[in-house]
Amino acid sequence: MVVVFLFAALFGGIAAGLASAMVVPVAVRDHRPMLGRSLVIGFLLVLPLAAIDYHFYGAATVDRLPVPQVSRHQIQHLTADDARGAVWAGCYEYFGQFSRGSGVVGSEGGLLKVAQTDGTLKVSDGATHQLSGKVDGDGKFRFGAERIAGQDTIRVLWEGKLNGKSLDFTRRLTVLHGPNVQNTTQLSGTARQISCGL
C-alpha cells in the first residue's frame, strides 16, 4: 500500500509538472529526456522503500492470498516417481499453521503413517481414506485422495520434501458441496519422524 501511494504521488507530481510547463509560454522543446530522467529518479527513490516493505510485510501479504483449490486432476495423476527402496517409510508427527487466506485461524497437528515402495507412497493421516502418492530420489513428495462424505466431496493434497528424519509440508484441503466449492484451506508446517509404537 505504501508503494502504491508513493507511485501515485510520483506520477501525479510528474503529470502536474508537465501540465504546468505546457500552460506557461516557453520555447518549444522535447520533454521526453526530462520525463525519462524523472522516471529513473523516481524509480530509484521508490525501490529501497519497496524492498523494505517486502522484507517486513511480504510473507504476511502472501499468507493472505486466496488458496488455490485442489482439482480432481491433481489427485488422479500421482503416479510413481524415481525414488528407490523404503527410506522414507515410518510415522511422522506433524504440526502446522493455517494460512490467513484460508479463512481459518489457528493450527493443527496429527500423525502420518507412511508406507513406501520405491517411488510409490501409501499414507494414512487418520482423517481420510488411504492417501496415494509419489516421492522422488530427492525426497520431494505429493500424495492425496478424494472421498465422498454425504453430499460433500473432500479433496486433500499434501506436498513437500522429506529431509532425513523430518519433512516440510503444505496441505491443501478443498470441500465441495455438489459442484460448488465451499472452502479451501492450507496448512503449512513440519513433521518429525517418531516410533510407530508410540
C-alpha positions in Angstrom: 0.0 0.0 0.0 2.9 2.4 0.8 4.4 1.7 -2.6 1.1 2.3 -4.3 0.7 5.7 -2.6 4.3 6.7 -3.4 3.9 5.8 -7.1 0.6 7.7 -7.2 2.4 10.8 -5.7 5.3 10.4 -8.0 3.2 10.2 -11.2 0.9 12.9 -10.0 3.8 15.2 -9.5 5.2 14.4 -12.9 1.8 15.0 -14.6 1.3 18.3 -12.7 4.8 19.5 -13.7 4.3 18.7 -17.3 0.8 20.3 -17.3 2.1 23.5 -15.8 5.0 23.6 -18.2 2.6 23.4 -21.1 0.5 26.3 -19.8 3.4 28.7 -19.3 4.7 30.1 -22.6 8.1 28.7 -23.1 10.3 27.8 -26.1 9.2 24.6 -27.7 11.5 21.7 -26.6 11.4 18.0 -26.3 10.1 16.9 -22.8 11.0 13.2 -23.3 14.5 13.4 -21.8 13.2 15.2 -18.7 10.4 12.7 -18.3 12.8 9.8 -18.7 15.1 11.3 -16.0 12.2 11.9 -13.7 11.0 8.3 -14.0 14.5 6.9 -13.4 15.0 9.1 -10.3 11.5 8.3 -9.0 12.2 4.5 -9.5 15.5 4.8 -7.6 13.8 6.6 -4.8 10.9 4.1 -4.5 13.0 0.9 -4.9 14.5 1.0 -1.4 11.1 1.6 0.1 9.6 -1.3 -1.8 12.4 -3.6 -0.7 11.8 -2.6 3.0 8.1 -3.1 2.6 8.6 -6.6 1.0 11.1 -7.6 3.8 8.7 -6.7 6.6 5.3 -7.4 5.0 5.9 -9.7 2.0 5.4 -13.0 3.8 2.2 -11.7 5.6 0.9 -10.5 2.3 1.4 -13.8 0.5 -0.1 -15.6 3.5 -3.4 -13.6 2.9 -3.7 -14.6 -0.8 -6.6 -16.9 -1.7 -5.7 -20.6 -1.6 -5.9 -22.5 -4.9 -8.4 -25.3 -4.8 -7.4 -28.9 -5.2 -8.6 -30.2 -8.6 -9.6 -33.8 -9.4 -6.8 -33.9 -12.0 -4.1 -33.2 -9.3 -5.4 -36.2 -7.2 -5.8 -38.6 -10.1 -2.3 -38.1 -11.6 0.0 -39.1 -8.7 2.0 -41.9 -10.4 5.2 -43.4 -9.0 8.4 -41.3 -9.1 12.0 -42.4 -9.3 12.9 -43.0 -5.5 14.3 -46.4 -4.6 13.8 -48.5 -1.5 11.8 -47.6 1.6 14.0 -44.9 3.1 11.0 -42.6 4.0 8.7 -45.2 5.5 7.6 -44.6 9.1 5.4 -42.5 11.3 5.6 -38.7 11.3 4.1 -36.3 13.9 3.1 -33.1 12.1 2.2 -29.6 13.2 1.3 -26.7 11.0 -0.4 -23.3 10.9 -3.3 -22.4 8.6 -2.7 -19.6 6.1 -4.8 -16.4 6.6 -6.1 -16.8 3.0 -7.8 -20.0 4.1 -10.3 -18.1 6.3 -9.3 -20.4 9.2 -7.3 -19.2 12.2 -5.1 -21.5 14.2 -3.0 -24.6 13.9 -3.4 -28.3 13.6 -1.3 -31.4 14.4 -1.6 -35.1 13.9 0.1 -38.3 12.8 1.1 -39.5 9.3 1.8 -43.2 8.7 3.9 -43.6 5.5 4.5 -46.8 3.6 6.9 -46.6 0.7 7.6 -49.0 -2.2 10.3 -47.3 -4.3 8.7 -44.1 -5.8 5.1 -45.0 -4.6 3.7 -43.8 -1.3 0.7 -45.0 0.7 -0.2 -42.7 3.6 -2.7 -42.6 6.3 -3.4 -39.3 8.2 -6.3 -40.6 10.3 -8.8 -38.2 8.8 -9.5 -39.6 5.3 -9.2 -42.9 3.5 -5.8 -44.1 2.3 -3.8 -41.4 0.5 -1.8 -42.3 -2.5 1.2 -40.5 -4.0 4.8 -40.4 -5.1 8.3 -39.5 -4.0 11.4 -38.8 -6.0 15.1 -39.5 -5.1 15.5 -36.1 -3.5 12.6 -36.6 -1.2 10.1 -34.4 -2.9 6.6 -35.9 -2.4 2.9 -35.4 -3.4 0.1 -37.5 -2.1 -3.6 -37.1 -1.7 -7.1 -38.5 -2.1 -10.7 -37.7 -2.9 -13.6 -39.0 -0.8 -17.3 -38.5 -0.6 -19.0 -37.5 2.7 -22.7 -37.3 2.3 -23.4 -34.7 -0.3 -19.8 -33.3 0.1 -16.7 -34.1 -1.9 -13.4 -33.7 0.0 -10.1 -33.5 -1.8 -6.8 -33.4 0.1 -3.3 -32.9 -1.3 0.0 -32.9 0.6 3.2 -31.6 -1.0 6.7 -31.0 0.4 10.1 -32.5 0.9 11.4 -35.2 3.2 14.7 -34.4 4.9 16.2 -37.3 6.8 14.0 -37.8 9.9 11.7 -34.8 9.2 9.6 -33.3 6.4 8.3 -29.9 5.4 4.8 -29.9 4.0 1.9 -27.9 2.7 -1.5 -29.5 2.8 -4.5 -28.1 0.8 -8.0 -29.4 1.5 -10.9 -28.5 -0.7 -14.6 -29.1 0.2 -17.2 -29.2 -2.5 -21.0 -29.3 -1.9 -22.3 -30.7 -5.2 -20.5 -28.8 -7.9 -19.8 -25.8 -5.8 -16.6 -25.2 -3.9 -17.3 -24.4 -0.3 -13.8 -23.8 1.0 -10.1 -24.5 0.5 -7.8 -24.4 3.5 -4.0 -24.6 3.5 -1.9 -25.9 6.4 1.9 -25.4 6.3 4.4 -26.8 8.7 6.9 -29.5 9.6 6.8 -33.1 10.9 9.4 -35.3 12.7 9.7 -39.0 12.5 8.8 -40.9 15.6 8.4 -44.5 16.6 5.2 -46.0 15.3 4.8 -47.8 18.6 4.1 -44.5 20.4 
